[in-house]
Structures are given as C-alpha cells and as structure tokens.
Amino acid sequence: MPQKTTRKPSRAKNGHSKAKAPQAVDQDPANRPGVPMETAPKPLAGARVPIAHQHAEVPVFKHAGRKQMPPVFGTAQPPKGLSGLLRKAAYAKPDHKPGHWMLLLLADRVDVWEHRLRRSLPWAAPSAAALLAGGLIWRVRRA
C-alpha cells in the first residue's frame, strides 16, 4: 500500500510562504490601477481655460458608439463626390465590422482617382476637343 506523504507548503524565493495577493477590485482605491479611468475627466490644475467645442460648417462623420465629438477635430478635407458617399456608408456601419474599414480604404482609393481626374481636367478637356475637331475636319476633307 502506498504511503501518504505530507505536502509541504509552497514557499516563495525569499523563503516565506506565498500569500494570495488581493485582486485589483478588492484593493484600496488609491492603489487600484483603473481608478483614474473610473473617475470623470477634469481639467488639470494648471489649465488656462476650458476648451470650447468646435462647430463645423461641413459634414463630419463620427463613429456610431461615440456620443459627442471631441472638442477639436479636422475639417480641412470635407467629404465630397463618390468617396464622400462611400465614407458616409462606412460610418453607418459599426467600426468593429471589417466592412467599415474596407469601405474606408476603398473611399481613400476613390478619392485619389477623383483628385487625378480633377487635376487632369483643365488640359484633358481641351485636348479631347481638339482631337475630336481634328478628326471631324479630316473626315470632311477625305469625303
């Protein structure tokens, strides 16, 4: 019959027995790591004035889970054209869905092509008109 052995209490490296550390929720609030995030944000003591919230004259998209916009946000490139419609569709989806991010990537690519077309329009339209007129003149003379 096997002999029963008594278990020795486990000891830490310093020779003392291990005491169970209190969980983060059970600790004193001064020592808890999440306490700063559990309180409402307030300005620092040295802050000059509260930040006034920015008002936008152009449409600005925000995520569905966000209640309000941050005090300052970018309005330098307002959404326009097909890329703006794609961005609007992307922000209608929750941001944890891959379709949201894929639509935003597609909107970036479409925005690049829209910019290239706008940049080339001043010289491409007269060139196309000249080629078309030249082709018509050539057909008239040939006939």
BADO-825655 format. One line per 3 residues: number of its first residue (from 1); their letters; for each residue x, y, z of N, C-alpha, C. Coordinates in steps of 0.2 Angstrom, whole numbers, plus 2048, in hexadecimal, padded with zeros to 3 digits. Example, Ala and Ser with C-alpha at 12.3 -4.5 7.8 and 13.67 -1.06 7.14 Angstrom:
! residues 2
1 = AS = 842 7E4 827 83E 7EA 827 842 7F0 827; 840 7F5 823 844 7FB 824 840 800 827
//
This chain:
! residues 143
1 = MPQ = 804 7FA 800 800 800 800 804 806 800; 803 80B 7FB 807 811 7FB 807 815 801; 80C 818 803 80C 81C 809 80A 823 808
4 = KTT = 806 826 80C 804 82D 80B 80A 832 80D; 80B 837 809 810 83C 80A 80D 842 80C; 80F 846 810 80D 84C 812 80F 851 80D
7 = RKP = 80B 856 80B 80E 85B 807 810 861 80B; 816 863 809 819 869 80C 816 86F 809; 814 874 80D 812 87A 80A 817 87D 805
10 = SRA = 814 880 7FF 819 883 7FA 81C 889 7FD; 822 88A 7FB 825 890 7FE 828 894 7F8; 828 89B 7F9 82A 89F 7F4 832 89F 7F4
13 = KNG = 835 8A3 7EF 83C 8A3 7EF 83F 8A5 7F5; 83C 8AA 7F9 83F 8AD 7FE 83E 8A8 805; 83B 8A3 804 83A 89E 80A 833 89F 80D
16 = HSK = 830 8A4 80C 829 8A5 80F 824 8A2 80B; 81F 89F 80F 819 89C 80B 815 8A1 807; 813 89F 802 80F 8A4 7FD 809 8A6 800
19 = AKA = 807 8AC 800 801 8AE 802 7FD 8B1 7FC; 7F7 8AF 7FC 7F3 8B1 7F6 7F2 8B9 7F5; 7F4 8BB 7F0 7F4 8C3 7EF 7ED 8C5 7EE
22 = PQA = 7EA 8CA 7F1 7E3 8CC 7F0 7E2 8CE 7E9; 7DC 8CC 7E6 7DB 8CE 7DF 7DA 8D6 7DF; 7DB 8D8 7D9 7DB 8DF 7D7 7D4 8E3 7DA
25 = VDQ = 7CF 8DF 7D9 7C8 8E2 7DB 7C8 8E3 7E3; 7CB 8DE 7E7 7CB 8DE 7EE 7D0 8E3 7F1; 7D5 8E6 7ED 7DA 8EA 7F0 7D7 8F1 7F2
28 = DPA = 7DB 8F4 7F5 7DA 8FB 7F7 7D9 8FF 7F1; 7D4 904 7F0 7D4 908 7EA 7DA 90C 7E8; 7DE 90D 7ED 7E4 911 7EC 7E9 90D 7E8
31 = NRP = 7E9 906 7E9 7EE 902 7E6 7EB 8FE 7E0; 7E5 8FF 7DE 7E2 8FC 7D8 7E4 8FF 7D2; 7E6 8FB 7CD 7E9 8FE 7C7 7E3 901 7C2
34 = GVP = 7DD 8FF 7C3 7D8 902 7BF 7D4 907 7C2; 7D6 90A 7C8 7D2 90F 7CB 7D2 916 7C7; 7D8 918 7C4 7D8 91E 7C0 7D3 91E 7BA
37 = MET = 7D2 918 7B7 7CD 917 7B2 7C6 917 7B4; 7C5 915 7BB 7BE 915 7BD 7BB 91B 7BF; 7BF 920 7C0 7BD 927 7C2 7BB 92B 7BB
40 = APK = 7B7 930 7BC 7B6 934 7B6 7BC 939 7B5; 7BD 93A 7AF 7C3 93E 7AD 7C2 945 7AF; 7C7 948 7B2 7C7 94F 7B4 7CD 953 7B2
43 = PLA = 7CD 959 7B0 7D3 95D 7AE 7D8 95D 7B4; 7DE 95D 7B2 7E4 95D 7B6 7E4 964 7BA; 7E7 964 7C0 7E7 96A 7C4 7EA 970 7C0
46 = GAR = 7EF 96F 7BC 7F3 974 7B8 7EF 976 7B1; 7EA 973 7B0 7E6 975 7A9 7E4 97C 7A9; 7E5 97F 7A4 7E3 987 7A3 7DB 987 7A3
49 = VPI = 7D8 985 79E 7D1 986 79D 7CE 97F 79A; 7C8 97E 79B 7C5 978 798 7C5 978 791; 7C6 973 78D 7C6 973 786 7BF 973 783
52 = AHQ = 7BE 978 77F 7B7 979 77C 7B6 974 777; 7B1 971 776 7AF 96C 771 7AF 970 76A; 7B2 96C 765 7B2 96F 75E 7AB 96D 75B
55 = HAE = 7A9 972 757 7A3 971 753 7A5 971 74B; 7A3 96C 748 7A5 96B 741 79F 96D 73C; 7A1 970 737 79D 972 731 79C 96D 72C
58 = VPV = 7A1 968 72C 7A1 963 727 79F 95C 72B; 79C 957 727 79A 951 72B 7A1 94D 72D; 7A0 94B 734 7A6 947 737 7A2 941 739
61 = FKH = 7A5 93B 737 7A3 935 739 7A6 933 740; 7A2 92F 744 7A4 92D 74A 7A2 925 74B; 7A5 922 74F 7A4 91B 750 79D 91A 754
64 = AGR = 799 915 753 793 914 756 793 914 75E; 798 911 760 798 910 768 79A 917 76B; 79D 91C 768 79F 922 76B 799 927 76C
67 = KQM = 798 929 772 792 92D 774 793 934 771; 799 937 772 79B 93E 76F 7A2 93E 76C; 7A3 943 768 7AA 944 765 7AF 946 76A
70 = PPV = 7B5 945 769 7BA 948 76E 7BA 950 76D; 7BD 953 771 7BC 95B 771 7BF 95D 76A; 7C4 95A 768 7C7 95D 761 7C8 957 75D
73 = FGT = 7C6 958 756 7C7 953 751 7C8 956 74B; 7CA 952 746 7CC 955 73F 7C7 956 73A; 7C7 95B 737 7C2 95D 732 7C5 95F 72B
76 = AQP = 7CB 95E 72B 7CF 961 725 7CD 95D 71F; 7CC 957 71F 7CA 953 719 7C2 951 71A; 7BE 955 718 7B7 952 719 7B5 94D 714
79 = PKG = 7B1 948 716 7AF 943 711 7AB 945 70B; 7AD 943 705 7AA 945 6FF 7AA 940 6FA; 7A6 940 6F5 7A6 93B 6EF 7A4 934 6F2
82 = LSG = 7A6 930 6ED 7A5 928 6EF 7A8 926 6F5; 7AF 929 6F6 7B2 927 6FC 7AE 929 703; 7AB 92F 702 7A7 931 708 7A1 92D 709
85 = LLR = 79E 92A 704 798 926 705 79B 91F 708; 7A1 91D 706 7A3 917 708 7A5 917 710; 7A8 91D 712 7A9 91E 719 7A3 91F 71D
88 = KAA = 79E 922 71A 797 922 71E 794 91B 71F; 795 917 71A 793 910 71A 797 90C 720; 79E 90E 720 7A2 90A 724 7A0 90C 72C
91 = YAK = 79F 912 72D 79E 915 734 797 913 736; 792 910 731 78C 90D 733 78D 906 736; 792 903 735 794 8FD 738 798 8FD 73E
94 = PDH = 797 8F8 743 79B 8F9 749 7A2 8F8 747; 7A7 8FB 74B 7AE 8FB 749 7B1 8F4 74B; 7AE 8F0 74E 7B1 8E9 750 7B0 8E4 74A
97 = KPG = 7AC 8E6 745 7AB 8E2 73F 7B0 8E3 73A; 7B2 8DE 736 7B8 8DF 731 7B5 8E3 72B; 7AE 8E3 72A 7AC 8E7 725 7AD 8EE 725
100 = HWM = 7AC 8F1 72C 7AE 8F8 72D 7B4 8FA 72B; 7B9 8F6 72D 7C0 8F8 72B 7C2 8F7 723; 7BF 8F2 720 7C0 8F1 719 7BD 8F6 715
103 = LLL = 7B7 8F9 717 7B4 8FE 714 7B8 905 714; 7BB 906 71A 7BF 90B 71B 7C6 90B 717; 7C8 905 716 7CE 904 712 7CC 905 70B
106 = LAD = 7C6 903 709 7C4 904 702 7C3 90B 700; 7C0 90F 705 7BF 916 705 7C5 91A 704; 7CB 918 707 7D1 91B 706 7D4 91A 6FF
109 = RVD = 7D3 914 6FD 7D5 913 6F6 7D1 917 6F1; 7CB 917 6F2 7C6 91B 6ED 7C8 922 6EE; 7CA 924 6F3 7CB 92B 6F4 7D2 92D 6F0
112 = VWE = 7D6 929 6F0 7DC 92A 6EC 7DB 92A 6E5; 7D6 926 6E2 7D5 926 6DB 7D0 92C 6DA; 7CC 92E 6DE 7C8 935 6DD 7CD 93B 6DD
115 = HRL = 7D2 93B 6E1 7D7 940 6E1 7DB 940 6DA; 7DD 93A 6D8 7E1 93A 6D1 7DC 93C 6CC; 7D6 93B 6CC 7D1 93D 6C6 7D0 944 6C7
118 = RRS = 7CF 947 6CD 7CF 94E 6CD 7D5 952 6CB; 7DB 94F 6CD 7E1 952 6CB 7E2 952 6C3; 7E0 94D 6C0 7E1 94C 6B9 7DC 950 6B5
121 = LPW = 7D6 951 6B7 7D1 954 6B4 7D3 95B 6B0; 7D6 95F 6B3 7D8 966 6AF 7DC 965 6A8; 7E0 960 6A8 7E3 95E 6A2 7E0 959 69E
124 = AAP = 7DD 954 6A1 7DA 94E 69D 7D4 950 699; 7D0 955 69C 7CA 957 698 7CB 95A 692; 7D0 95F 692 7D1 963 68C 7D5 95E 687
127 = SAA = 7D9 95A 689 7DD 955 685 7D8 950 681; 7D3 94E 685 7CE 949 682 7CA 94D 67D; 7C8 953 67F 7C4 957 67A 7C8 959 673
130 = ALL = 7CF 95A 674 7D3 95B 66E 7D4 955 66A; 7D4 94F 66D 7D5 949 66A 7CE 947 666; 7C9 948 669 7C2 947 666 7C1 94C 660
133 = AGG = 7C3 952 661 7C2 957 65C 7C7 955 656; 7CD 953 657 7D2 951 652 7CF 94B 64E; 7CC 946 652 7CA 940 64F 7C4 942 64A
136 = LIW = 7BF 946 64C 7BA 948 648 7BC 94C 642; 7C1 950 643 7C4 954 63D 7C7 94F 638; 7CA 94A 63A 7CE 945 636 7C8 941 632
139 = RVR = 7C3 93F 636 7BE 93C 632 7BA 940 62D; 7B9 946 62E 7B6 94B 629 7BA 94B 623; 7C1 94C 624 7C5 94D 61E 7C6 947 61B
142 = RA = 7C6 941 61E 7C7 93B 61B 7C0 939 616; 7BB 93B 618 7B4 93A 615 7B4 93D 60E
//
